[in-house]
Amino acid sequence: QVQLLESGGGLVQAGGSLRLSCAASGRTFSSYTMGWFRRAPGKEREFVAAIKWSGDSTRYADSVKGRFTISRDNAKNTLYLQMNSLKPEDTAVYYCAAARIRIGVPLGAANYDYWGQGTQVTVSS
């Protein structure tokens, strides 16, 4: 089992940047595929980005491609999401999640087994 704790959210102006972190407990972080999801007010949770347990494959939602970068440091048990050129429509609670799947990089939330509590990102226009 793994416990996840997000940090780094906040209020930023449009065009600005934020870096989210997700600290994982346990000694098996490197075996999990990790993902970021978000939920905006009044909307369904949506996939943002994911990275394979090995770190050699990533996937992004079309809405963030070219602006967001997912990365991981297995030595520090930490997942990151660098968010640049932020837009008001990026405003949401951002969640990190861990999946035991080791084949491919899943996009669907149902594939993820463990979730953090979320961190709020607010982008002002």
N, C-alpha and C positions, 0 to 999 in steps of 0.2 A: 504494500500500500504506500501511497505517496501523498503528502500534504503540500498544498500550493498556496503561496501568499504573494499577491500582486502589489506593486508599488509604482510610484512615478507619475500617477495621474495628476491632473490639475486643470487650471484655467489658462488658456493661451489664445492669442489673437490669430485670426486667419492668416495663413502663410507661415506661421511659426512651427516649432518642432517640440516634440517630447520624446523621451525614451522610457518605455515601460519595462519593468523587471518583474520576474516571477521566480521567487526562491522556492526550491523544492526540498522537502525533507527526505531522509532515507538515503540508502546507498545505491539505489538502482535507477537513479535519474537517467543515466546514460542509456538505459534500455527502453525508454519510453519515447514514442513519437509525441511531439508537443505542438499545441496549437493555440492560437488566439481567436477569440470570438468576441462579438460585441452585441449589445442590445440597446437600441435607441428608444427614447420614450414613445410608447404607443406602437412599437414595431416588434417583429419577431427577432429572436436571436439569429445572428448571421455569422457565417465564417469570415475570418479576416486573413489569416495566414497560418501555415503549418510547416514544421521542419521534421524530417525523418530522424529517428533515434541516432543515426550515424552522422547527421549533420550535412550529408552530401546531396540532399534533395529538399527543395522547398516548393511550396505552392502558395499562391496569393489569389484573393478575390480581385476581380477586374477593377473594382472601384478603388483599390489601394495600390494596384500594381504600378511600380515606378516611383511611388512616394513612401511606402513602408518597406522596412527590411526586418525580417525575422532572423534571429541568430541564437546560438546557445553556447554556453561554456560548461561542458560536462565536469570539468575539474572543480567548478564553483557551484555546481548543481543549480544553475540559473539560466533562465530563458529571457530573451530580450525582444522588444519590438521598438525599433527606431521609426518614428513617425515624422515625416517632413512634409512641408507644403500643406499643412492641415487646413481643412475646410470646415465650415459650420456643420455640414452633414456628417462629419466624423464624430460629432458629439454623441457619446454613449457611455455605458458602463462596459469596460473591457475585462474579459475573463481569460485566464489561461487554463489550459486543460491538458491532461496526459492520457495517451492511448497506449494500450499494451500491444496493439497491432504492430508487427514488424515488417510487413510487406506493404509497400506503397506508402502514400501520404494521404490519409483520409481527410475528406472535407466535411463530412456529416457529423453533427454533434453527437449522434447516437453511437458513434465509434469511440468516443472518448469516455474514459472510465472515472477520472478524477477531475474535480473542478475547484478553482479558487473562489474567493468571495467577491472578487471584482474590484476595479478601481475606476473612479469617474474621470472621464476626459470631457472637458467642455471647451469648445472652440467658438470664440466670439467673432462676429462679423465687423 
